[in-house]
């Protein structure tokens, strides 16, 4: 004699809630299947019909239909399963973190996975699994320069304010120079390593053909870059470059220029006077040139154009720089300010504190 399936009754609100969970991308597939079983049962379908439509075995349909009838949504959750106790539990996690706070073994400057495993007398795999789970990278490093400028907050707020809320109808320029760019002649190509990987290859010897300096002014609102190469980076060269940039701007437009504290950027009061307050300089705090957005453009230039370049003269270098700027300006977009706050006290924090 067949058993009678338990009746499922859903009001309109509950039905809508379950359907929304089924459609949500974040709902796991197993949970979604259980919810569909419940919705089908609420429509009055038999277990056999539900099994055929959802391609689920009959015992599974009975199980989840019965659990929902007895406990609602709580019944659709997985129950704890018996099994072997965890070998690497919370106590193991604390041992690893505590070990990282101790001095490394003699002859090593830092801990690595093998030395941790040997010290704790556990498997390498267990240590690496824990490190990955905790997001601890023993070999990756970050460095930063913490500004000691007593006016850091005010200067940083002034510059970030220009990025996020520039004055109406004003032009905001991020200006700096990339000095001593070398024109290196060095053969490059592709080589196959012993492992079969194909990588970029560089000849160990090279020829130097001199250097150039690049002045760049980044328009914060558009991402457009004005560039000029020079043989030197004197104050006169900086002023001449700024004269050319300002000449391209509409007359009487207010211009705000963000600069670092290089000596050529300072002591330009007589030059600024000729623009009668139209041009204003905003200096980054000391040891905080990363606040200048044009540095992002210089990073792109180094990675995409200069690294691996084979240049036989300064003229080739100049052409390369001009071509890169022209190509950049064809599809330029404003850089979005995403800098995170970096505090020097992080150096004194322990691994354990960071992982809690």
Buried (B, 14 or more C-beta within 10 A) or exposed (E): EEEEBBEBEBEEEBBEBBBEBBEEEEBEEEBBBBBBBBBBBBEEBEBEBBBEEEEBEEEBBBBBBBBBBEEEBEBBEEEEEEEEEEEBEEEBBEBBBEBBEEEBEEEEEEBBBEBBBEBBEBEEEBBBEBBEEBEBEBEEEEEEEEBEBEEBEEBBEBBEEBBEEBEEEBBBBBBBBBBEBBBBBBEEEEEEEEEEEEEEEBEEEBEEBBBBBBBBBBBBEEBBBBBBBBEEBEBEBBBEBBEEBBEEBEEEEBBBBBBBBBEBBEEBEEBBEEEEEBBBBBBBBBBBBBBBBBBBBBEEBEEEBBEBBBBEEBEBBBEBBBEBBEEBBEEBEBBEBEEEEEEEEEEEEEBEEEBE
